[in-house]
Amino acid sequence: MPSLLLTPELVTKLVGECLPGMKKPRDVIDRGCVGLALRLRPRGATWSFKMVRGGEERRIKIGTPAAITLDQARAIAAAARRDVNNRIAVFDGDAWLHKEFIALGLSEPTPPPPERDPQSVATFEEALEDMNFWTWEQAREAYLAEVKRTRRPDTWNDYRAMLHVEELAPLGGLKVRRITRSELSVIVAEMHESGRERHAEHLASVLRPMWTYLTKDHIRPKSGLGETQTMAGLRAPERSAGGAKPRANGKVPGTYVATPAEVGFLVAASRVGAIEGSLAVAMELLVMTGQRRRPISSALVEDFVPWVENPGWGVWSMGPAHRKTADRREDRHRHCIPLPPALWDRIQVQTERARAAKSPYLFPQIKAARKGGRVDGHMNAANMNHRLLDMDLRASPHDIRRCLTNTCQKRFRIARSDVKLVVDHAEGISSTDVLEGHYTDDDRLDLKAPLMERYVAWVDEQAATATLPPLAELRREIARRRREREAEGKLKTAARKAAKEEAEKAKVAPAEAQAA
């Protein structure tokens, strides 16, 4: 390996020897700088710094003589030798060589990194901190699973519908720990301003217990919420002055009472076969007992038993799972209603119908909720509302319930406390009553029977005096109104879908225009 004291002229001469016909590459060592070599190859010459440590040769390729002069190459080699002696990494990548190029003015200094946007940094750090905590969707599903485990099926269905309303869509993807009461209050207030005041109150009443669940000690490691991050103060705005607004049919919600004529017409039509068999009996049970529609639609066959002490009568023994207030009160008592003989006879016929269908429910499911769905549940409670509309009656199930309470108190002068025994699932007794909660197992059938006997007899009188059109004509009218109602419902659904799609397009358009 030749060693020469290189000069610029000698370097030019050696570079000229780099021809395609060269036998093999060779290094020319510069005696003027320890470690500097000019490597000659058929394709050209290159400067390099090399040294041997522990029997191993290490080399740094510096560059070509056309780009780097002899003095610059010697300066780089001297710096490499110095840094190796000082145990500074020289042979690991190009970073060291680039630093020396900058020092000699052969390369532009690396521009400093741009300053980080404080907002971007805060967003990144927040996302990093929130990484392992629930999103809105995950928190919602966890809470609904808890509701399904601990509450009535109807409560779960109600909460699931409320927590999937369109107004909550902006919460999608957000970490639930970052959702503030202020954000939820705005959503509730906007729903209230749209005219759905009761709906807004209901939404707030569902969100509050959800946040209570999310702040429980064993849930907080998943939700990320602090112990005090509850929504106890979440409320809808006060209702508008002037009370509830009349509905399209002129009724003011919560005030209308089904008339004797409506009650009589409904029962008479049910008995002559104008309504489907099971639904007709459900309608009679609704009118005669004044119970809510959901306990009726989900009633079990086993809950209807003979009243042994009063032959000819039956008893509807309603379990806690079928009652609206039982979960909240932690009530384990059964609400029992005596059924007079005529009504009991019709219930027994329906019981045989249910058993023939091999259903545990008194009113078996009529058809699947969707194509291909199961048909092993109970009748949909909404069927009662729909059939009342199809019969052109203004009364709703709650209005029919009011008919019982008003008639018994105003017409029969039955004491309010006795009326509560039948229509109130708590039977007029406070949830804090220790005697009722722990020491009493009295179904009070003897106190309820006089009211039921008198009211059922009165309803029978109204049915007997009701004027019905011919059965065929009545059925045709009911079928016609049903078709019109269903067609109107489809049009409203299509209109809501179209409005939603237009709203989505309106949101996307500005973003696309800005990108363009």
Buried (B, 14 or more C-beta within 10 A) or exposed (E): EEEBEBEEEBBEEBBEEBEEEEEEEBBBBBEBBEBBBBBBEEEEBBBBBBBEEEEEEBBBEBBBBEEBBBEBBBBBBBBBBEBBEEEEEBBEEEEBBBBBBEEBEBEEEEEEEEEEEEEEEEEEEEEEEBEEBBBBEBBBBBBBEBBBEEBBBBBBEBBBEBBEBEBBEEBEEBBBBBBEBEEBBEBBBEBBEEEBBEBBBBBBBBBBBBBBBBBEEEBBEBBBBEEEBBBEEBBBBEEEEEEBEEEEEEBEBEEBBBBBEBBBBBBBBBBBEBBBEBBBBBBBBBBBBBBBBBBBBBBBBEBBEBBEEBEEBBBBBBBBBBBBEBBEBEBEBBBBBBBBBEBBEBBBEBBEBBEEEEBBBBBBBBEEEEEEEEEEBBBBBEBBBBBBBBBEBBBBBBBBBBBBBEBBBEEBEBEEEBBBBBBBBBBEBEEEEEEBBEEEEEBBBEBBBEBBBBBBEBBBEBBEEBEBEEEEEBBEBBEEBBEEEEEEEEEEEEEEEEEEEEEEEEEEEEEEEEEE
